[in-house]
Amino acid sequence: CIAYALAVSQSPAVAWATTRTVSPTGTGTACTSLAPCDLQTGVNGATSGDVVSIGQGDYALSGPLVVNAPNLLITGYRRVFTATITSSGAFLVAGTGATNLIVQQLRVVAETTSAPAISGNAVTLRSLDIASSAGANPVVDVRDLTMRSTAVRTGAASGVGVRTANATILGSTIIANGGTGGR
């Protein structure tokens, strides 16, 4: 697939190991294109160098995806937003072991007022559309952030779009209604 070839060519020093395929109706633990699993199972079973391929459709999370594997690519299907993930809390937390995490080509709606939609260290966000009602919390709270072609929006009057240290932000839009665009 062209999207995977592009992701691999833009990710230096990572040899992608296994592709774990997920779908909104996935079941079981095989996580293959013929037998996809659900999103949480796909992420939980990922190990260093894996690709979690998120198929088309709408996903609903009751809690955050906690990623602890290093060198992981979590990617939607192609360059258009065909997968929408709605979370009642935070969407993604990059744990202490999750270095060189890349998340791309997804639409994320985080319906939370208690936690950032995305948090952690050493995270790359590419081609994402992130919307949150995160209140006083930042929508993205990542140290060592790389963000490309990503839109971050908060609808809260006191919302903060991005809080980071050591960031590279290219071709992205940060909109905070009544709050601060970034810190």
Salt bridges, closest charged atoms under 4 A:
ASP129 OD2 - ARG107 NE 3.16
ASP129 OD1 - ARG153 NH2 2.51
ASP141 OD2 - ARG163 NH2 2.64
